[in-house]
Amino acid sequence: MKNNIFYPVLLLTFLSCTKDQGVPGPAGLQGPAGATGKGSATDTASIFGKLDLVDEFSVFQNDGSHVVITLSSGSQQQTQTTDATGHYIFPGITTGTYDLSFAKPGYGTMKIFGLSHFGGGTLGTQAGYVLLEQIPVKTAPDTFILVSNSPTTAGFDLRLDTSSLTYQQFSENMIVFISKNKTVGPTDYMTTMANQFIIANPDGIGGYTINFNKSNVPTPTTPVTPGDTLYAVAYTYNPWVHDRNNPQSNGFGGYGSSSYYIDPATGKYVYPNLSKPSNIVKFVY
């Protein structure tokens, strides 16, 4: 008798606890967008890269942080800052062509032009490796003089700032610009002399000589004839740097276009970490 009473009560309790499923209502309003993520190399909308810092004595620095990278395309512009390892990333970048500049106080500003980025690719876009170099002060030119001049060659002597008495500048980390104009310099030159200096007095205070072959001057756009006056000015810079793992050694390595770029407006090379200029030297072709 007890069983006959229990089951109907249980069934009644179950039926009273169930509800019919109604038709779903309309979706609510969409909430605000979340914060932009940091992105990664596998994020197809990211532009990322790596740089290193080098001091004026051509030595790699362990801390690559606080370099400001500006990414621009037309009127659009945004910035990021490197971490201690020199890495940076721009997340959420749409398809387009971009320019980048790399700046830190006391260092030359490097640039990359025309980086193509496709937001729908399989990976993010990696920008070229950059070497950001400190502007030389203790190794800057002190005096620059003409020591000989013949119909075929001109000889120069360059001495550096004597504030550094213990460091000998690598002979290929100097450059001379030559022009027909008194405004000779990085933006006004017809030819350059680099990688040609000979250490004359390896005493840590300068003493570098170079012989310039005059046949290197004439070009179709800048004809020069015997008797013309030419102007020369010297700088130091750091396209060659010490071995990263053994900075005290005499070994140097060149990093090419990682430390300079071509200005698309002029077609000329730009060397961002040039020192202050030497005095200008006048000589006859």
C-alpha positions in Angstrom: 0.0 0.0 0.0 2.9 2.3 0.8 4.4 1.7 -2.7 1.1 2.6 -4.4 1.1 6.0 -2.7 4.9 6.9 -3.1 5.2 6.7 -6.9 2.4 9.1 -7.9 3.8 11.6 -5.4 7.3 11.3 -6.9 5.9 11.7 -10.4 3.9 14.8 -9.4 7.0 16.3 -7.8 9.1 15.8 -11.0 6.4 17.3 -13.3 6.0 20.3 -11.1 9.8 21.0 -11.4 10.1 21.0 -15.2 9.5 24.0 -17.4 8.7 24.4 -21.1 11.5 25.9 -23.2 10.4 29.2 -24.7 11.6 30.9 -27.9 15.1 32.5 -27.4 14.9 36.3 -27.0 17.0 38.7 -29.2 20.7 39.0 -28.6 21.9 41.8 -26.2 24.1 44.7 -27.2 27.7 43.9 -27.9 30.1 44.9 -25.0 33.1 47.3 -25.5 36.2 45.9 -27.2 38.9 44.4 -25.0 42.4 45.8 -24.7 44.8 45.3 -27.6 47.1 42.4 -27.0 50.9 42.5 -27.1 51.0 40.5 -30.3 53.6 38.0 -31.3 55.7 36.9 -34.3 52.9 34.4 -35.3 50.3 37.2 -35.2 49.7 37.9 -38.8 48.9 41.6 -38.0 52.2 42.2 -36.2 55.4 44.0 -37.4 58.3 43.0 -35.2 62.1 43.2 -35.2 65.4 43.2 -33.3 68.2 45.7 -32.9 71.5 46.0 -31.0 73.2 49.0 -29.4 76.9 49.8 -30.0 78.9 52.4 -28.1 81.3 54.9 -29.6 84.2 52.5 -29.1 82.5 49.9 -31.3 81.5 47.6 -28.4 78.1 45.9 -28.3 75.9 46.9 -25.3 74.2 44.4 -23.1 71.0 46.5 -22.6 69.1 47.2 -25.8 66.1 48.9 -24.0 64.6 52.4 -24.4 65.0 52.7 -28.1 61.9 54.4 -29.5 60.7 53.0 -32.8 58.3 55.0 -34.9 56.1 53.2 -37.5 54.5 55.4 -40.1 52.5 55.1 -43.2 51.2 58.4 -44.7 49.7 60.5 -41.9 49.4 57.4 -39.6 52.0 57.0 -37.0 52.6 55.0 -33.8 55.5 54.2 -31.5 56.8 51.3 -29.5 59.9 50.9 -27.3 62.4 48.1 -27.2 62.9 45.7 -24.3 66.2 44.9 -22.7 67.0 42.4 -25.5 66.4 44.9 -28.2 63.1 43.3 -29.4 60.0 45.3 -30.4 56.6 44.6 -31.8 53.7 46.5 -33.3 50.5 44.5 -33.0 47.3 44.9 -35.0 48.9 46.5 -38.1 46.8 46.5 -41.3 48.1 45.6 -44.7 50.3 48.4 -46.2 53.7 49.8 -46.8 55.5 51.3 -43.7 58.6 53.2 -42.8 60.4 52.8 -39.4 62.8 55.0 -37.5 64.9 54.1 -34.5 66.0 56.7 -32.0 67.7 57.0 -28.7 69.4 60.1 -27.2 73.2 60.1 -28.0 72.8 57.6 -30.8 72.4 58.0 -34.6 68.8 57.6 -35.9 68.4 54.6 -38.2 65.6 54.3 -40.7 64.0 51.5 -42.8 61.9 52.6 -45.8 59.2 50.7 -47.7 58.5 47.7 -45.5 55.7 45.7 -47.1 53.2 44.2 -44.6 50.4 41.8 -45.4 48.0 41.4 -42.5 46.6 38.1 -43.8 49.9 36.2 -44.1 50.9 33.1 -42.2 53.3 35.0 -40.0 53.9 38.6 -38.9 56.3 40.8 -40.8 59.9 40.9 -39.6 61.7 44.2 -40.2 65.4 44.1 -41.0 68.0 43.9 -38.2 69.3 47.3 -37.1 72.6 48.3 -35.5 72.0 51.6 -33.5 75.4 53.2 -32.8 76.4 55.9 -30.4 77.6 59.1 -31.9 81.4 59.4 -31.4 82.7 62.1 -29.1 86.0 60.8 -27.6 87.0 59.5 -31.0 85.8 62.5 -33.1 88.2 64.3 -35.5 90.5 67.0 -34.1 92.5 68.2 -37.0 92.5 67.3 -40.7 95.2 68.6 -43.0 96.5 68.2 -46.6 100.1 66.9 -46.5 100.7 66.3 -50.2 99.1 67.0 -53.5 100.3 65.7 -56.9 98.5 65.5 -60.3 97.3 62.0 -59.4 96.9 61.8 -55.6 96.2 63.9 -52.6 97.5 62.9 -49.1 95.7 63.8 -45.9 96.5 63.4 -42.2 93.7 63.0 -39.7 94.1 63.2 -35.9 91.4 62.5 -33.4 90.2 64.1 -30.2 92.8 63.6 -27.6 90.3 63.2 -24.8 90.6 59.5 -25.2 94.3 58.6 -24.7 93.9 54.8 -24.4 91.7 53.9 -27.4 92.9 53.4 -30.9 90.2 54.0 -33.5 89.8 51.2 -36.0 91.2 52.6 -39.3 88.1 51.6 -41.3 85.8 53.5 -39.0 86.6 56.9 -40.6 85.2 58.5 -43.7 86.0 61.6 -45.9 83.5 63.3 -48.1 84.7 65.3 -51.2 82.7 67.9 -53.1 83.2 70.8 -55.4 81.3 72.9 -52.9 82.3 74.5 -49.7 79.3 72.9 -48.1 80.9 69.5 -48.4 79.5 66.9 -46.0 77.1 64.0 -45.7 74.4 65.6 -47.8 76.7 67.4 -50.3 79.4 65.1 -51.8 80.4 63.6 -55.1 82.5 60.8 -53.7 83.8 59.4 -50.4 86.9 57.9 -49.0 86.4 55.1 -46.6 88.2 51.9 -45.6 91.4 53.4 -46.8 93.0 55.0 -43.8 96.5 53.8 -42.7 97.5 54.0 -39.0 100.5 56.3 -39.0 100.9 56.7 -35.2 99.2 54.0 -33.2 99.5 55.9 -30.0 95.8 56.2 -29.1 95.6 59.9 -29.9 95.0 59.8 -33.6 97.6 59.8 -36.4 95.8 58.4 -39.5 96.8 59.1 -43.1 95.1 58.5 -46.4 96.1 58.9 -50.1 93.3 59.8 -52.3 93.4 58.7 -56.0 92.0 61.6 -58.0 90.8 59.4 -60.7 88.0 58.4 -58.3 86.3 61.8 -58.6 85.0 62.4 -62.1 81.5 61.0 -62.8 79.0 61.8 -65.6 77.0 64.0 -63.3 80.0 65.9 -61.6 82.7 66.4 -64.2 86.0 67.7 -62.8 88.9 69.1 -64.7 92.5 69.7 -63.6 92.8 72.9 -61.7 89.3 72.7 -60.2 89.1 73.4 -56.4 87.8 70.5 -54.3 86.8 70.4 -50.6 87.2 67.5 -48.2 85.9 66.9 -44.6 86.4 63.9 -42.3 84.2 62.1 -39.8 84.5 59.0 -37.6 81.7 56.5 -37.4 81.3 52.8 -36.5 80.4 50.4 -39.4 82.9 47.9 -38.0 82.4 46.7 -34.5 84.3 44.4 -32.0 83.5 40.8 -31.7 80.4 40.5 -29.5 81.9 37.7 -27.4 85.4 39.1 -27.1 85.2 42.9 -27.2 88.8 43.3 -26.0 90.2 41.6 -29.1 91.4 43.2 -32.2 88.8 41.4 -34.3 86.2 43.5 -36.0 83.1 42.6 -38.1 81.2 44.7 -40.6 77.4 44.9 -40.5 76.8 46.6 -43.8 73.4 48.2 -44.3 72.4 47.4 -40.7 74.2 50.6 -39.7 73.3 52.9 -42.6 70.6 53.4 -45.2 69.9 55.0 -48.5 67.6 58.1 -48.5 65.0 57.4 -51.2 64.6 61.2 -51.8 68.2 61.7 -52.7 69.5 58.2 -53.5 72.5 58.9 -51.3 73.8 56.9 -48.4 73.1 58.2 -44.9 75.5 57.3 -42.0 73.5 58.0 -38.9 76.2 57.9 -36.3 78.7 60.3 -37.8 80.8 62.3 -35.3 81.1 66.1 -35.4 82.9 67.1 -38.7 86.6 68.0 -38.9 87.7 71.3 -40.4 87.2 71.5 -44.2 90.3 71.1 -46.3 90.7 72.7 -49.8 92.8 71.2 -52.5 93.3 71.4 -56.2 92.3 68.6 -58.5 
